[in-house]
Amino acid sequence: MLGGATVVQLVASVALFYADLDLTLIVGVLVLQAVLLLIYLWDVGKNDLVPEGTERAWRLGILLAGPLVEPVYFWFFILRGDA
């Protein structure tokens, strides 16, 4: 479910640039980004797969470039951790 929400966030963020600006779309994307930001920041601290000493770098990356960094984090530390 987290992976799906991350993909929807990327598609919706791109849609903001090409679609007519609709308040519902803007608010929906902002809420989705805020929720995913909190989930990923929480997971960085709790995930044992994140290498020691890189937590700060991942948190900074998620804060500054969330929609771009979150899929990478998901791929390396959440999806591969389930396998």
C-alpha positions as CSV (number, residue, x, y, z in Angstrom):
1,M,0.0,0.0,0.0
2,L,2.9,2.3,0.8
3,G,4.4,1.7,-2.6
4,G,1.2,2.4,-4.3
5,A,0.7,5.7,-2.4
6,T,4.3,6.7,-3.4
7,V,3.6,6.1,-7.1
8,V,0.3,8.0,-6.9
9,Q,2.2,10.9,-5.3
10,L,4.6,11.0,-8.2
11,V,1.8,10.9,-10.8
12,A,-0.3,13.4,-9.0
13,S,2.7,15.8,-8.6
14,V,3.4,15.7,-12.3
15,A,-0.4,16.1,-13.0
16,L,-0.2,19.4,-11.1
17,F,2.0,20.8,-13.9
18,Y,-0.2,19.7,-16.8
19,A,-3.8,19.8,-15.4
20,D,-5.9,22.8,-14.7
21,L,-5.3,23.9,-11.2
22,D,-8.1,22.5,-9.1
23,L,-8.2,23.1,-5.4
24,T,-9.2,19.5,-4.7
25,L,-6.2,18.2,-6.6
26,I,-3.8,20.6,-4.9
27,V,-5.0,19.8,-1.4
28,G,-5.1,16.1,-2.1
29,V,-1.5,16.1,-3.3
30,L,-0.3,18.2,-0.4
31,V,-2.0,16.0,2.2
32,L,-0.6,12.8,0.5
33,Q,2.9,14.3,0.5
34,A,2.7,15.3,4.1
35,V,1.4,11.9,5.2
36,L,4.1,10.1,3.2
37,L,6.8,12.4,4.5
38,L,5.9,11.6,8.1
39,I,5.7,7.8,7.4
40,Y,9.1,7.8,5.7
41,L,10.8,9.9,8.3
42,W,9.4,7.6,11.0
43,D,10.5,4.5,9.1
44,V,14.1,5.8,8.8
45,G,14.5,5.7,12.5
46,K,12.8,2.3,13.0
47,N,14.2,0.3,10.0
48,D,17.1,-1.9,10.8
49,L,18.1,-2.2,7.1
50,V,19.2,1.5,6.9
51,P,23.0,1.5,7.4
52,E,24.3,3.0,10.6
53,G,25.3,6.6,10.1
54,T,23.2,7.3,7.1
55,E,19.9,8.0,8.9
56,R,20.6,11.7,8.9
57,A,21.3,11.8,5.1
58,W,18.1,9.8,4.4
59,R,16.1,12.1,6.6
60,L,17.6,15.2,4.9
61,G,17.0,13.8,1.5
62,I,13.4,12.9,2.3
63,L,12.8,16.4,3.7
64,L,14.3,18.3,0.8
65,A,13.3,16.1,-2.2
66,G,10.6,13.8,-0.8
67,P,8.8,12.7,-3.9
68,L,12.1,11.9,-5.7
69,V,13.9,10.2,-2.7
70,E,11.0,8.3,-1.3
71,P,10.7,5.8,-4.2
72,V,14.5,5.1,-3.9
73,Y,14.2,4.6,-0.1
74,F,11.1,2.3,-0.6
75,W,13.0,0.2,-3.2
76,F,16.1,-0.3,-1.1
77,F,14.9,-0.5,2.5
78,I,11.2,-1.5,2.5
79,L,10.6,-3.6,-0.6
80,R,13.9,-5.6,-0.3
81,G,13.3,-6.0,3.4
82,D,10.1,-7.9,2.8
83,A,11.8,-10.4,0.5
